[in-house]
């Protein structure tokens, strides 16, 4: 039997928090377990762009310096969730036990999310602002107790329908809480997040970087390559239709037509931006529970060639959603943390490479987006300035109110409010916590069902 790989000496670099919305879902669990596995030398960093040579000298926080926590509405502990993923072939056999201490430590830092479906007026006795206050206090408490140099909030929760009545949906409550706590924010889902009119002033004044939305992991990744190919080759696309077959929490969440419409908007935008206009055709999403975390995406592209010759290209993408998404989540957390450390603020358009519906202005083709991403790496390396007052590029310490550095978060409606809930200090690998009995997932706001 071969010897166990030796764990590297713990890093002395400043530690950064990664606060996951939907922290007990498949994507979050895969990201946490994968980070521990790569940092410990158990697996290579396959799929992580930030581990390639172009990003080697950008000053990104080492994987070993990341500390995980988050919000969720489900109760299944991370170690148990990891066992389920290993049984389904998502995680390697034996990995949950190899990184058990890291999973337990992250699970101790998960706080209850909300509001749940059916709650009205922000839930029993809570206004939107009260939810934002509570979530921000949880994040500040995490940063303070863990003595972190900063934190990034990443939404990997279920896809929610677009808000139809102007109220703040759960994803927007979490986004506002991130900014109120002074943290960088990344929306890896198609949910509203900061894309809500009520949060425009807050996003502009918060003095922190943010990115999103809707991670580009499979079908749309291919579309962002093939769309420019047709345009550059002067081939006329007549129709582009697609089908997604998927299971798990993502399939269940997207069985809701309103949630599916929110998801498909990003897929259609990529084609419109790369081809100049949206072609005929739709994407149909079918929930197939038997597929679990695995997805099959099929595209049928009808196009015209020279002298009107009619042709067809068909593509089939079969992949594991969590294994595709998790390395990108780790990339984005590191890039956003470094951006805030460098004093960058506002929308990070250069991270469009990662998203279907990116913030800010930027190219739509994958090749151009990658070139932008490499230029962004240069800004992080050289100190490039922010869109607002950069302050001290090295100042990412915890402020007196427990928030992270990077400017004052807040607007008149959703301004900064202090959170001072105290708890004992706990390191990322401190001891073991007993697993709570695993309950089945309840698909609620901020839960982990949709990004499985």
KEPAVEX-999629 format. One record per atom (N, C-alpha, C): x, z, y negated. Coordinates in steps of 0.02 Angstrom, whole numbers, padded with zeros to 5 digits, always signed. Example, Ala and Ser with C-alpha at 12.3 -4.5 7.8 and 13.67 -1.06 7.14 Angstrom:
<rs>
+00660+00390+00284+00615+00390+00225+00660+00390+00165+00642+00354+00112+00684+00357+00053+00645+00394-00002
</rs>
This chain:
<rs>
+00043+00000+00060+00000+00000+00000+00045+00000-00062+00027-00042-00109+00067-00046-00170+00056+00015-00213+00108+00032-00251+00103+00091-00294+00055+00079-00352+00023+00131-00376-00020+00126-00434+00021+00107-00495-00005+00063-00539+00031+00047-00601+00040+00110-00643+00098+00118-00672+00109+00176-00713+00076+00167-00781+00045+00220-00806+00013+00219-00871+00066+00223-00925+00061+00182-00978+00110+00186-01032+00105+00252-01070+00158+00269-01105+00158+00329-01146+00106+00322-01201+00065+00373-01212+00013+00369-01265+00043+00349-01332+00006+00307-01369+00029+00283-01434+00026+00339-01486+00074+00337-01532+00073+00384-01588+00042+00353-01650+00014+00292-01644-00017+00257-01700-00080+00295-01721-00102+00287-01784-00165+00317-01805-00222+00293-01760-00269+00336-01748-00325+00319-01704-00385+00295-01745-00420+00246-01717-00479+00218-01749-00539+00223-01703-00597+00237-01733-00658+00242-01694-00693+00175-01687-00724+00165-01629-00769+00108-01618-00837+00138-01599-00884+00135-01646-00950+00165-01637-00998+00110-01617-01022+00112-01555-01061+00058-01526-01136+00075-01529-01175+00029-01556-01248+00035-01553-01270+00001-01489-01303+00040-01445-01315+00016-01377-01256+00035-01333-01232+00097-01341-01168+00118-01313-01169+00127-01237-01227+00129-01206-01230+00136-01133-01251+00071-01098-01252+00017-01135-01269-00048-01105-01210-00079-01069-01222-00137-01039-01171-00170-00999-01112-00194-01041-01127-00223-01099-01072-00248-01141-01029-00189-01165-01061-00136-01189-01024-00078-01213-00983-00047-01157-01015-00038-01098-00980-00007-01042-00920-00050-01021-00929-00116-01019-00875-00161-01000-00819-00158-01051-00837-00154-01115-00786-00150-01168-00746-00085-01162-00780-00029-01152-00746+00036-01148-00701+00038-01086-00728+00019-01028-00688+00019-00967-00631-00031-00972-00645-00090-01000-00593-00140-01006-00537-00120-01053-00555-00087-01107-00504-00064-01154-00457-00015-01120-00486+00032-01082-00445+00081-01046-00401+00047-00993-00429-00004-00959-00392-00038-00906-00333-00077-00935-00345-00112-00990-00291-00152-01021-00239-00106-01053-00262-00055-01089-00215-00008-01120-00173+00028-01068-00202+00040-01009-00166+00075-00957-00124+00030-00913-00123-00035-00927-00083-00081-00888-00113-00099-00820-00178-00085-00811-00210-00098-00747-00233-00171-00741-00247-00203-00798-00271-00273-00798-00243-00308-00860-00234-00374-00856-00211-00412-00914-00267-00420-00964-00251-00436-01028-00303-00441-01080-00335-00510-01083-00355-00537-01026-00386-00603-01024-00448-00606-01068-00452-00657-01111-00509-00665-01155-00503-00631-01222-00450-00592-01232-00440-00558-01296-00394-00600-01341-00423-00628-01393-00385-00671-01438-00333-00630-01477-00350-00567-01491-00304-00525-01530-00242-00505-01490-00241-00520-01426-00182-00506-01386-00138-00568-01376-00154-00623-01411-00113-00683-01408-00059-00681-01462-00006-00723-01455+00051-00719-01502+00033-00726-01575-00019-00765-01592-00036-00774-01663-00056-00709-01698-00073-00658-01659-00098-00596-01689-00050-00537-01675+00009-00553-01649+00054-00500-01626+00080-00456-01682+00088-00484-01742+00119-00445-01797+00071-00432-01854+00006-00427-01838-00045-00418-01890-00058-00345-01906-00027-00300-01870-00040-00229-01881-00106-00205-01853-00133-00241-01803-00197-00220-01774-00188-00153-01738-00239-00111-01738-00233-00048-01701-00224-00061-01627-00177-00028-01595-00168-00037-01522-00231-00017-01484-00242-00049-01427-00300-00031-01387-00299+00043-01368-00240+00070-01358-00234+00140-01339-00254+00188-01395-00261+00161-01457-00279+00203-01514-00354+00204-01527-00393+00165-01489-00465+00161-01501-00502+00218-01466-00548+00248-01503-00589+00303-01478-00661+00282-01483-00699+00290-01428-00767+00262-01425-00820+00315-01430-00875+00296-01462-00935+00336-01466-00993+00289-01482-01051+00317-01499-01105+00272-01517-01174+00304-01514-01223+00261-01524-01294+00280-01518-01326+00241-01461-01374+00272-01428-01415+00238-01379-01478+00278-01366-01529+00245-01340-01591+00280-01324-01599+00290-01249-01549+00269-01209-01553+00279-01137-01507+00336-01116-01519+00363-01056-01485+00423-01034-01433+00412-00979-01430+00352-00951-01384+00341-00895-01312+00350-00918-01274+00397-00889-01205+00408-00912-01161+00348-00900-01110+00340-00941-01065+00283-00935-01032+00277-00867-01008+00332-00836-00978+00324-00770-01027+00294-00719-01090+00316-00722-01140+00289-00676-01155+00216-00692-01158+00201-00756-01169+00131-00776-01112+00086-00752-01051+00111-00758-00994+00073-00735-00996+00061-00660-01020+00111-00622-01027+00102-00550-01077+00046-00534-01132+00044-00571-01182-00009-00561-01151-00078-00575-01111-00081-00628-01080-00145-00646-01029-00167-00594-00992-00119-00566-00944-00135-00514-00981-00159-00451-01037-00128-00435-01076-00149-00377-01102-00220-00386-01115-00240-00448-01140-00307-00462-01085-00358-00474-01022-00337-00468-00967-00384-00476-00946-00396-00547-00973-00358-00594-00954-00366-00665-00887-00333-00678-00879-00272-00654-00815-00236-00659-00779-00240-00592-00712-00241-00593-00675-00242-00530-00689-00180-00488-00689-00189-00422-00698-00132-00377-00643-00081-00390-00662-00019-00396-00614+00035-00406-00599+00051-00479-00618+00006-00525-00603+00020-00596-00641+00080-00623-00706+00089-00607-00741+00148-00634-00706+00214-00618-00679+00220-00557-00644+00283-00541-00576+00286-00576-00544+00228-00585-00478+00228-00617-00482+00248-00691-00537+00233-00724-00543+00249-00795-00600+00299-00806-00612+00341-00756-00668+00389-00760-00661+00436-00820-00600+00461-00832-00591+00508-00888-00609+00477-00954-00589+00413-00964-00604+00379-01027-00680+00367-01035-00714+00352-00979-00786+00342-00982-00822+00407-00998-00800+00461-00967-00830+00527-00981-00820+00546-01054-00759+00535-01079-00745+00553-01149-00789+00514-01197-00797+00448-01184-00840+00408-01227-00913+00430-01222-00935+00446-01161-01004+00466-01151-01020+00530-01189-00972+00575-01195-00983+00637-01234-00995+00623-01307-00973+00565-01331-00979+00548-01402-01040+00504-01416-01085+00496-01368-01145+00456-01379-01202+00501-01402-01235+00481-01456-01289+00520-01485-01356+00482-01478-01412+00519-01479-01477+00486-01471-01491+00436-01527-01517+00378-01508-01536+00327-01557-01610+00328-01570-01635+00276-01602-01706+00271-01617-01717+00224-01676-01777+00218-01702-01839+00243-01671-01859+00201-01611-01899+00229-01567-01921+00194-01507-01980+00149-01523-01992+00097-01481-02050+00054-01492-02114+00095-01494-02157+00077-01540-02220+00113-01547-02217+00168-01599-02157+00190-01617-02152+00238-01672-02174+00205-01737-02211+00241-01777-02233+00214-01841-02205+00256-01897-02199+00226-01954-02172+00260-02014-02106+00294-01999-02063+00259-01961-01996+00285-01947-01995+00336-01891-02052+00348-01858-02053+00396-01804-02083+00462-01828-02093+00507-01782-02126+00571-01799-02087+00609-01853-02116+00614-01912-02086+00654-01964-02023+00626-01996-02008+00562-01984-01946+00534-02012-01960+00470-02050-01933+00467-02109-01934+00405-02148-01873+00363-02129-01872+00301-02154-01813+00259-02142-01750+00292-02167-01755+00322-02227-01696+00353-02257-01673+00413-02216-01719+00448-02185-01700+00505-02143-01664+00480-02080-01687+00424-02050-01651+00396-01993-01580+00376-02014-01574+00342-02071-01508+00320-02094-01463+00380-02105-01490+00431-02136-01451+00493-02148-01426+00522-02082-01470+00527-02034-01452+00558-01970-01398+00517-01934-01407+00450-01933-01358+00408-01900-01290+00412-01936-01291+00411-02002-01228+00414-02040-01193+00481-02028-01233+00535-02023-01203+00600-02010-01169+00602-01942-01200+00570-01892-01169+00566-01826-01102+00531-01829-01099+00476-01867-01037+00437-01871-00983+00477-01908-01001+00509-01964-00953+00549-02001-00926+00607-01958-00971+00637-01922-00952+00693-01879-00901+00670-01826-00913+00613-01797-00867+00583-01748-00798+00571-01779-00797+00541-01838-00734+00526-01872-00696+00590-01888-00732+00640-01911-00700+00702-01932-00673+00742-01872-00714+00749-01821-00693+00789-01763-00635+00757-01725-00636+00691-01721-00584+00657-01684-00523+00642-01727-00525+00662-01791-00469+00653-01837-00447+00579-01838-00495+00536-01851-00484+00463-01850-00464+00437-01918-00425+00384-01918-00405+00351-01980-00460+00306-02007-00511+00293-01968-00566+00250-01989-00609+00235-01929-00665+00200-01941-00709+00181-01886-00744+00116-01902-00761+00080-01849-00799+00018-01854-00863+00027-01813-00919+00010-01842-00983+00013-01807-00999-00058-01782-01012-00064-01717-01025-00130-01687-01093-00127-01652-01138-00171-01670-01204-00173-01639-01201-00219-01578-01211-00190-01518-01215-00229-01456-01280-00212-01419-01332-00193-01456-01395-00171-01427-01441-00230-01412-01501-00213-01388-01550-00264-01371-01568-00307-01430-01581-00371-01416-01607-00416-01468-01677-00393-01487-01689-00385-01551-01755-00364-01575-01789-00422-01610-01855-00424-01609-01891-00475-01648-01878-00467-01722-01880-00521-01759-01871-00517-01831-01928-00476-01861-01912-00435-01910-01963-00394-01944-02010-00439-01983-02074-00430-01970-02123-00474-02002-02156-00443-02063-02149-00378-02072-02186-00344-02126-02142-00318-02181-02078-00336-02181-02034-00313-02234-02003-00245-02222-02024-00211-02168-01995-00145-02153-01925-00154-02123-01887-00100-02123-01819-00103-02095-01824-00094-02019-01803-00144-01979-01802-00135-01907-01744-00089-01888-01743-00065-01826-01690-00018-01805-01619-00044-01818-01607-00109-01806-01539-00135-01817-01518-00128-01890-01565-00132-01935-01549-00125-02007-01538-00051-02025-01573-00006-01991-01560+00066-02003-01489+00084-01982-01467+00058-01925-01398+00071-01903-01347+00039-01950-01362-00022-01973-01316-00056-02018-01309-00018-02084-01365+00005-02111-01363+00044-02172-01325+00110-02162-01333+00140-02103-01297+00202-02088-01221+00190-02085-01201+00133-02056-01130+00117-02053-01100+00114-02123-01134+00079-02168-01109+00072-02236-01112+00138-02273-01164+00176-02261-01169+00241-02294-01113+00287-02272-01091+00280-02210-01036+00321-02185-00968+00293-02205-00967+00236-02241-00905+00206-02263-00867+00169-02209-00903+00143-02160-00871+00109-02103-00881+00033-02106-00831-00003-02081-00840-00074-02070-00896-00085-02019-00929-00143-02024-00988-00155-01982-00985-00225-01952-01002-00230-01887-01004-00294-01852-01070-00298-01815-01107-00352-01825-01169-00363-01788-01157-00417-01736-01150-00397-01673-01137-00445-01619-01201-00472-01589-01258-00453-01617-01324-00473-01592-01358-00519-01642-01412-00553-01622-01451-00593-01670-01501-00551-01710-01503-00486-01699-01549-00443-01735-01533-00441-01809-01579-00417-01849-01575-00424-01922-01513-00390-01952-01500-00328-01934-01442-00292-01961-01441-00293-02038-01386-00316-02066-01380-00319-02139-01417-00378-02170-01442-00425-02129-01478-00483-02155-01550-00464-02173-01557-00414-02214-01623-00391-02236-01621-00385-02312-01672-00411-02347-01671-00409-02420-01661-00339-02449-01688-00289-02415-01682-00220-02441-01610-00194-02439-01567-00227-02400-01497-00203-02393-01448-00246-02431-01472-00296-02468-01427-00341-02504-01383-00303-02554-01414-00260-02594-01375-00222-02644-01326-00175-02610-01346-00144-02556-01301-00098-02521-01241-00135-02493-01253-00193-02462-01198-00232-02434-01149-00253-02488-01175-00270-02547-01132-00292-02602-01092-00236-02633-01119-00175-02631-01087-00119-02667-01050-00071-02621-01056-00079-02556-01029-00028-02511-00954-00025-02509-00920-00079-02526-00847-00078-02526-00815-00076-02458-00850-00103-02407-00822-00106-02340-00831-00178-02314-00790-00198-02265-00798-00265-02236-00854-00266-02184-00885-00323-02176-00935-00330-02123-00935-00401-02097-00958-00409-02035-00957-00475-02002-01016-00480-01954-01032-00540-01935-01086-00555-01888-01113-00624-01905-01166-00645-01872-01201-00608-01820-01209-00651-01758-01225-00620-01703-01239-00651-01638-01177-00681-01606-01145-00643-01563-01084-00665-01530-01092-00731-01493-01041-00772-01499-01041-00840-01470-01001-00838-01406-01035-00834-01349-01000-00821-01286-01007-00876-01234-01057-00919-01237-01069-00966-01182-01095-01033-01205-01161-01041-01202-01191-01105-01218-01175-01128-01289-01179-01083-01337-01166-01101-01406-01091-01112-01418-01049-01079-01380-00977-01092-01383-00964-01166-01365-00996-01189-01312-00989-01260-01294-01018-01306-01347-01074-01287-01375-01106-01329-01426-01061-01336-01488-01025-01282-01505-00982-01286-01564-00921-01329-01553-00907-01347-01490-00854-01394-01474-00882-01465-01466-00938-01471-01431-00966-01537-01417-00999-01568-01478-01032-01528-01520-01064-01556-01580-01013-01594-01624-00957-01562-01643-00907-01599-01682-00879-01659-01645-00874-01656-01579-00849-01713-01541-00893-01774-01551-00959-01764-01545-01005-01820-01555-01000-01846-01627-00997-01801-01676-00994-01822-01746-00929-01859-01760-00874-01833-01736-00809-01865-01750-00801-01931-01713-00835-01938-01657-00833-02000-01617-00885-02051-01639-00925-02032-01691-00977-02076-01719-01028-02096-01667-01047-02049-01624-01099-02060-01574-01163-02025-01597-01218-02060-01595-01281-02035-01622-01318-01994-01570-01324-01929-01583-01360-01885-01537-01435-01891-01552-01473-01911-01501-01546-01919-01509-01584-01856-01492-01561-01820-01442-01596-01759-01422-01547-01713-01387-01559-01648-01396-01515-01597-01364-01560-01540-01342-01570-01535-01277-01614-01484-01249-01575-01438-01204-01599-01378-01196-01563-01330-01155-01608-01280-01121-01581-01250-01069-01616-01197-01033-01566-01141-01018-01588-01079-01028-01549-01020-01010-01586-00983-00955-01552-00969-00900-01579-00927-00847-01536-00864-00846-01566-00806-00856-01527-00745-00858-01569-00686-00838-01535-00633-00816-01570-00573-00794-01548-00513-00834-01550-00455-00803-01529-00394-00836-01571-00378-00897-01544-00334-00939-01580-00314-00999-01588-00370-01048-01539-00416-01051-01543-00472-01097-01603-00516-01080-01610-00531-01015-01667-00571-00994-01733-00538-01009-01737-00472-00996-01799-00435-01010-01816-00434-01084-01765-00423-01126-01777-00421-01198-01798-00489-01224-01766-00542-01199-01780-00609-01224-01843-00640-01193-01875-00605-01147-01941-00627-01123-01993-00621-01178-01979-00580-01228-02022-00575-01287-02011-00637-01330-02063-00678-01341-02054-00741-01378-02023-00731-01448-02040-00675-01480-02012-00663-01547-01937-00650-01543-01915-00612-01492-01844-00600-01484-01808-00664-01465-01839-00705-01422-01809-00768-01403-01801-00815-01463-01851-00814-01507-01847-00856-01567-01789-00835-01611-01777-00769-01617-01720-00745-01656-01654-00767-01625-01651-00767-01559-01591-00788-01523-01578-00862-01532-01631-00902-01526-01623-00975-01529-01606-01001-01598-01622-00962-01650-01608-00985-01718-01533-00999-01727-01491-00956-01699-01418-00967-01705-01395-01027-01666-01423-01038-01607-01405-01096-01567-01421-01161-01604-01479-01162-01638-01500-01222-01674-01457-01233-01736-01437-01178-01768-01397-01185-01829-01330-01219-01814-01299-01203-01757-01235-01234-01740-01242-01310-01736-01295-01335-01705-01305-01407-01700-01319-01438-01768-01361-01406-01807-01376-01433-01874-01313-01437-01917-01271-01385-01913-01211-01384-01955-01158-01433-01931-01152-01444-01866-01099-01488-01842-01120-01562-01839-01186-01574-01829-01210-01643-01825-01238-01669-01891-01249-01624-01938-01278-01644-02002-01353-01636-02005-01385-01633-01947-01458-01623-01943-01473-01599-01872-01526-01561-01865-01545-01537-01799-01577-01592-01759-01553-01608-01700-01584-01660-01658-01648-01634-01627-01685-01680-01596-01744-01659-01557-01721-01613-01500-01769-01573-01477-01753-01531-01419-01754-01457-01435-01766-01417-01384-01769-01344-01390-01728-01312-01335-01717-01247-01344-01687-01207-01291-01741-01161-01262-01748-01163-01197-01796-01119-01163-01757-01064-01127-01781-01003-01135-01748-00945-01105-01795-00916-01052-01771-00911-00991-01811-00885-00935-01778-00822-00908-01818-00771-00901-01795-00707-00871-01798-00713-00796-01740-00708-00763-01735-00710-00690-01700-00645-00668-01737-00592-00657-01706-00527-00643-01654-00528-00587-01663-00572-00537-01617-00574-00481-01546-00593-00502-01539-00625-00560-01472-00647-00583-01431-00589-00610-01463-00533-00627-01425-00476-00653-01389-00495-00717-01324-00481-00719-01284-00492-00779-01257-00564-00784-01277-00606-00738-01251-00674-00736-01300-00722-00769-01272-00772-00802-01312-00819-00841-01295-00891-00822-01346-00932-00818-01336-01004-00810-01366-01039-00871-01326-01078-00906-01350-01116-00964-01340-01190-00951-01393-01228-00958-01391-01300-00945-01411-01337-01009-01372-01388-01027-01388-01430-01085-01394-01502-01063-01444-01536-01092-01455-01608-01080-01451-01642-01148-01399-01684-01157-01387-01716-01222-01397-01792-01215-01446-01819-01251-01458-01891-01251-01427-01920-01314-01385-01972-01307-01351-02001-01365-01345-02076-01357-01335-02109-01414-01327-02182-01417-01254-02200-01427-01232-02251-01391-01165-02277-01399-01166-02345-01433-01113-02382-01426-01104-02448-01457-01160-02496-01436-01188-02532-01484-01242-02581-01473-01304-02548-01444-01312-02483-01459-01373-02448-01438-01376-02427-01366-01319-02432-01331-01319-02411-01260-01337-02337-01255-01387-02321-01214-01412-02253-01208-01376-02216-01153-01352-02157-01170-01312-02117-01123-01333-02044-01124-01310-02008-01074-01328-01937-01067-01267-01897-01046-01258-01839-01076-01208-01790-01055-01246-01727-01034-01230-01700-00976-01260-01637-00953-01204-01587-00940-01215-01525-00962-01166-01472-00950-01201-01413-00917-01165-01379-00874-01189-01317-00842-01136-01263-00852-01157-01207-00880-01112-01151-00892-01139-01092-00852-01099-01066-00807-01118-01008-00768-01066-00953-00782-01088-00898-00809-01041-00846-00828-01071-00777-00825-01028-00728-00831-01049-00658-00833-01050-00636-00906-01109-00622-00931-01118-00610-01002-01074-00553-01028-01073-00498-00992-01035-00440-01016-00960-00453-01016-00935-00487-00965-00864-00502-00962-00843-00552-01015-00890-00594-01037-00875-00641-01092-00878-00606-01159-00924-00559-01167-00934-00527-01232-00885-00470-01245-00869-00431-01194-00830-00370-01205-00762-00381-01240-00722-00432-01219-00658-00441-01254-00667-00460-01327-00722-00495-01343-00735-00514-01412-00754-00453-01453-00791-00407-01423-00809-00345-01457-00745-00306-01475-00698-00302-01428-00636-00268-01441-00596-00303-01495-00594-00370-01492-00561-00409-01546-00590-00392-01614-00655-00394-01618-00688-00385-01683-00679-00314-01710-00681-00265-01666-00669-00197-01688-00599-00190-01717-00550-00218-01685-00480-00213-01709-00471-00252-01775-00500-00311-01778-00493-00352-01839-00528-00319-01898-00588-00292-01887-00625-00260-01941-00590-00196-01964-00563-00158-01916-00526-00097-01934-00465-00114-01977-00429-00166-01957-00370-00185-01995-00390-00213-02064-00445-00250-02067-00468-00277-02131-00484-00220-02179-00517-00168-02155-00532-00111-02199-00468-00075-02218-00421-00070-02172-00358-00038-02187-00321-00076-02242-00328-00143-02242-00296-00184-02293-00335-00188-02358-00393-00156-02361-00431-00154-02423-00479-00213-02431-00490-00252-02378-00537-00308-02383-00608-00281-02383-00652-00312-02422-00721-00291-02426-00767-00351-02423-00831-00337-02410-00881-00390-02410-00881-00431-02346-00916-00488-02346-00922-00528-02285-00856-00558-02263-00841-00552-02199-00779-00580-02170-00796-00648-02140-00801-00698-02183-00820-00765-02161-00770-00794-02112-00707-00772-02116-00655-00799-02073-00664-00780-02000-00710-00735-01986-00724-00716-01917-00781-00757-01887-00799-00812-01921-00852-00856-01896-00839-00883-01827-00776-00886-01806-00757-00908-01739-00796-00870-01685-00814-00808-01699-00845-00765-01648-00921-00769-01647-00953-00803-01696-01025-00795-01704-01063-00861-01706-01127-00857-01685-01172-00913-01691-01196-00922-01763-01207-00867-01797-01237-00867-01864-01194-00825-01911-01134-00850-01927-01086-00808-01963-01104-00796-02036-01083-00738-02062-01093-00723-02132-01046-00764-02175-01063-00773-02238-01019-00808-02285-01018-00883-02273-00974-00917-02309-00967-00989-02303-00906-01005-02261-00915-01050-02215-00859-01069-02172-00878-01128-02129-00830-01157-02093-00843-01215-02051-00885-01196-01990-00915-01246-01957-00957-01234-01899-00923-01255-01834-00873-01298-01837-00840-01321-01775-00790-01269-01752-00784-01261-01687-00742-01209-01659-00669-01218-01679-00645-01280-01679-00575-01292-01697-00559-01270-01768-00603-01287-01815-00593-01267-01885-00601-01191-01893-00647-01162-01855-00656-01090-01858-00594-01054-01832-00563-01082-01781-00502-01049-01754-00445-01053-01805-00441-01110-01840-00390-01116-01893-00401-01064-01947-00465-01052-01966-00482-01001-02015-00462-00931-01989-00474-00920-01925-00458-00855-01896-00382-00843-01898-00343-00894-01885-00270-00886-01888-00247-00874-01959-00280-00906-02008-00263-00892-02078-00281-00819-02095-00336-00796-02068-00356-00727-02079-00303-00679-02050-00275-00697-01993-00221-00656-01964-00163-00651-02013-00149-00705-02048-00096-00704-02098-00113-00657-02155-00176-00656-02177-00197-00609-02230-00187-00537-02207-00205-00523-02145-00197-00455-02120-00123-00436-02116-00082-00485-02100-00010-00473-02094+00022-00462-02162+00001-00504-02211+00034-00504-02276+00001-00458-02326-00058-00434-02310-00091-00387-02355-00142-00418-02399-00152-00483-02394-00199-00524-02433-00248-00491-02477-00278-00481-02522-00321-00441-02561-00392-00444-02539-00430-00396-02559-00501-00394-02540-00545-00430-02590-00609-00435-02574-00656-00466-02620-00675-00417-02675-00661-00354-02664-00673-00304-02715-00608-00270-02731-00612-00208-02756-00552-00170-02771-00518-00149-02707-00458-00174-02693-00427-00160-02629-00404-00088-02622-00394-00054-02678-00370+00014-02673-00300+00015-02643-00284+00069-02609-00220+00076-02575-00226+00043-02507-00188-00011-02493-00195-00045-02429-00186+00000-02369-00149+00053-02376-00138+00096-02318-00186+00154-02315-00232+00160-02362-00275+00219-02366-00337+00208-02325-00338+00231-02264-00398+00229-02223-00416+00298-02198-00391+00348-02231-00402+00416-02207-00474+00439-02217-00490+00493-02188-00557+00521-02194-00563+00557-02260-00615+00540-02298-00625+00571-02363-00652+00641-02357-00660+00672-02414-00684+00741-02414-00754+00747-02386-00793+00692-02391-00861+00695-02365-00865+00674-02292-00808+00660-02261-00808+00641-02191-00813+00567-02181-00824+00527-02234-00828+00455-02225-00758+00425-02223-00755+00362-02201-00691+00328-02198-00675+00294-02263-00612+00276-02272-00590+00244-02334-00618+00175-02342-00611+00147-02402-00632+00078-02412-00685+00071-02465-00697+00119-02506-00746+00111-02560-00806+00154-02550-00845+00161-02602-00904+00204-02600-00962+00165-02572-00993+00191-02520-01051+00157-02491-01113+00183-02526-01158+00137-02540-01222+00162-02564-01253+00119-02617-01318+00126-02623-01357+00097-02677-01408+00151-02696-01448+00137-02746-01496+00188-02767-01543+00207-02710-01562+00157-02669-01609+00171-02615-01576+00201-02554-01516+00175-02537-01484+00196-02475-01413+00220-02488-01404+00263-02537-01338+00286-02557-01308+00336-02509-01246+00354-02523-01209+00399-02479-01240+00468-02479-01246+00496-02421-01269+00565-02415-01222+00601-02368-01201+00661-02384-01152+00694-02342-01182+00716-02276-01139+00715-02224-01159+00742-02159-01107+00793-02139-01129+00851-02118-01079+00903-02105-01090+00939-02039-01123+00903-01991-01133+00936-01927-01066+00946-01893-01051+01007-01875-00985+01023-01847-00991+01027-01771-00935+01012-01738-00930+01021-01666-00857+01031-01650-00844+01057-01590-00775+01069-01574-00738+01003-01565-00673+01003-01579-00633+00943-01572-00627+00926-01498-00635+00860-01484-00625+00838-01415-00585+00774-01417-00531+00771-01381-00490+00711-01377-00521+00661-01330-00496+00598-01330-00527+00545-01290-00523+00557-01216-00478+00598-01192-00473+00608-01121-00479+00681-01102-00508+00722-01145-00510+00794-01135-00555+00814-01077-00527+00833-01023-00566+00863-00970-00618+00817-00941-00663+00842-00902-00715+00803-00870-00782+00833-00887-00831+00788-00895-00899+00812-00907-00941+00791-00848-00984+00835-00825-01026+00818-00768-01075+00763-00786-01085+00717-00739-01131+00662-00751-01202+00689-00751-01240+00668-00801-01311+00682-00800-01345+00635-00752-01401+00654-00728-01438+00609-00682-01456+00546-00719-01448+00490-00685-01459+00425-00717-01533+00409-00718-01560+00402-00778-01629+00380-00785-01629+00305-00794-01684+00274-00776-01689+00203-00789-01691+00189-00863-01669+00129-00884-01666+00115-00956-01735+00109-00986-01742+00136-01045-01803+00126-01084-01785+00078-01140-01815+00021-01142-01796-00028-01193-01822-00007-01260-01779+00024-01298-01798+00049-01363-01750+00025-01416-01762+00045-01477-01720+00025-01532-01651+00052-01521-01602+00009-01528-01534+00031-01520-01515+00043-01447-01560+00025-01399-01541+00036-01330-01495-00019-01306-01474-00010-01244-01422-00054-01219-01450-00109-01176-01516-00116-01172-01543-00164-01126-01526-00235-01141-01526-00255-01205-01522-00326-01220-01453-00355-01215-01400-00317-01228-01333-00345-01225-01301-00323-01161-01328-00343-01104-01303-00320-01040-01251-00368-01014
</rs>
